[in-house]
Amino acid sequence: MLSDNKNNSDTVDEQEYNNNNSNVELSSAVTPLEQHLLWSMNNLEMVPDVCFLVKNERIYAHKLILARSTVFRNMFYNPLFTTTTSTTATTTTGNNNNHHPFIQQQQQHSHNSGEHSITTPLSPSSSTITTTTTTTAAAAAIFSRDDTVAHNNQNNTNNNANNMTVIDERECSIEAFLIFLKYMYIDKIVDNITLGNVIEISNLANKYSINSLEQTCERYMSEHCLNDDNIFSTFVHARLYSMRTLEVNSLKYILHNASRLLDVNSEDNRLHAFYDLCHDDVYAIVSDNAINISEIALFQAIVNWGVTQCERGNHHYHHYHHYHSNSSSSSSSRNTNMSSSSNMSSQELSMLSPQTQLLIRVLGDLIYAVRYPLMDQVDFVKLVRPTCVLSQSEMLDIASFYITRDSSVLSHKFVTTPRRTIRILILGGDRDERIENVRKLVDDEVKRLGIDAECVDKFNANKKMITKSKLFEYSAILAFSNSSNFVDRTVLGDLLAEFVEKNNGGLVITTFANSGGLSLKGKLADSDMCPCALGSPQHDYSTADNPMIVLDKAHPIVKGVDRFILGKYRCRSPFKHTKDGKNKLLATWPDNIPAIAVRCDKERVVILNFFAVNNELITESWNKNQPAGAQIILNSLLWSSYAI
């Protein structure tokens, strides 16, 4: 479960759903027909034919509604899933689920009450669902939990009893299940998705193939779960359910913030979430070329992960490693046999303690994800050598490299090239000195905050077109223009759109690259990637004392920003309103002109509606003594590239 400050209850008042006169809280968008459908849900008067066992409650529904899901439709109506006897069902579930306590309970109950059971396989990532079609007596017993309704609807119960299907969802919270079920009935989110229930709702949506709800959950997690408290849970969930965009973006966040997230000396509890990862998930993180952490700190985090798995008896590790072995692209291309990953001879291995032998087997190829040749020699001797996870010959090779700096003395398993961290490009269509002004203010802010950025470069696109290969070297780009303009706004717009698609964002656009004849064009302007319309027909010169009004003070771009005075230059670039919340307005100017707008769907794009150059070069621009100016620009670059 993701971290949430609210206490989410797993119980609800059953009368709220069984009472005919109950009031259901509806959003203003719910129509009378949808209200009626919600009223019929979990209402015994409406003769339900499906019973979900959720925690300690029974929640009723209708096959006709649920059949919008191909999984439910097959379960209820496909001839391949016709009802069989309980003996046949036991054989079907055999190897996987026969020992599950609920299935044993249902099988025993089937023999006693004359029920017939069927099992319905779901997707490979889902467990088998056991459903039960009850006899009249068994169904009447279930309905009798609400004596008032059962008495008044005995005929309906008898007529419908043979069609009652019982489905076990006891592992799910009632809160999450009701949100899912209401969505099944009216195709809308009636109650709020929260950090506390989004993973459960996403699990249900995936389990029953409700793609639209699963995509809604993915968007919510992309916006709310890419933070220190929830990032590892989000990463695991995205990999588990093949949410490729969310997986890539959550991995980017982990890589950019690895020095903080994987700090073994930290007093925070976030490392426990790292220790819960499976071997393949850990490998995907630590082997990445862009991970932002020292090699010795990475080594310590990996060893601590391995020690934790050993202390747990390795059950947790084996379960998840097997579960991910077919879904991880990296697994098929490397050796996942733990016992054969080490280069130690059997004799050398036998001389180690049983604990160290187990640690080496558990770590496997994680040992070689660390770039030992890049370590400080003292750290290697004091911290790596005593763990004995490397063979004597391997340690000798690394020591030889320290002396000779000749990579030929190393085994092919050891990498000597440095990792790449954040790379920022200031892409201007203006004079050289103005582009340098923006580059310097970003670089100074990077140094002031101690951010480990590999470089803050500049490129003048007024003089020549940047190549695609050069553009794609960077993780975050800030584009601005002025009267000098870009050499080709359409070609550059196409290139930047391709960059955004490849990186799932990483683009910040400032005035006047969003305005009139100076605006970027091409695919970037024609698509829905940008939260504001590019190509506004007019510039706008405001008064110099216009303070920015922040609408979402919790957003990372403006978090901690005290006050920012515009200066003179902005444009009337209209905000693109979206019903699904993909575009967000973070701040405005006093006359409601957008100041900061973001695209936060599959791509992260930021529009900053002020000129990036400060008053050091342009007198009427924003004052360079305002710390908020450089802070907003750098935060936008980091947020768009998933670094914050």
Secondary structure, DSSP 8 states (H G I E B T S, - for coil): ----SS---S---THHHHSTT------TT--HHHHHHHHHTT-GGG---EEEEETTEEEEE-HHHHTTSHHHHHHHH-GGG----HHHHHHHHHHHHTT-HHHHHHHHHHHHHT-EEEEE---TTS--EEEEE--HHHHHHHHTTSHHHHHHTHHHHHHHGGG-EEEE-TTS-HHHHHHHHHHHHHSS--S---TTTHHHHHHHHHHTT-HHHHHHHHHHHHHHS-STTTHHHHHHHHHHTT-HHHHHHHHHHHHHTHHHHT-TT--SSHHHHHHTS-HHHHHHHHT-TT--S-HHHHHHHHHHHHHHHHHTTTHHHHHHHHHHTTT-HHHHTS---GGGSS---HHHHHTS-HHHHHHHHHHGGGGGGS-GGGS-HHHIIIIIGGG--S-HHHHHHHHHHHHH--GGGS-TT---S----EEEEEEEES-HHHHHHHHHHHHHHHHHHT--EEEEEEEETTTS---HHHHTT-SEEEEEE-TT--S-HHHHHHHHHHHHHHHTEEEEEEETTTBGGGS--THHHHSS-SSB-S-BS-EEE--TT-B-EES-TTSTTTTT----B--SEEE---B---TTS-EEEEEE-TTS-EEEEEEESSSEEEEEEEESS-TTTSTTS--TT-HHHHHHHHHHHHHHTT--
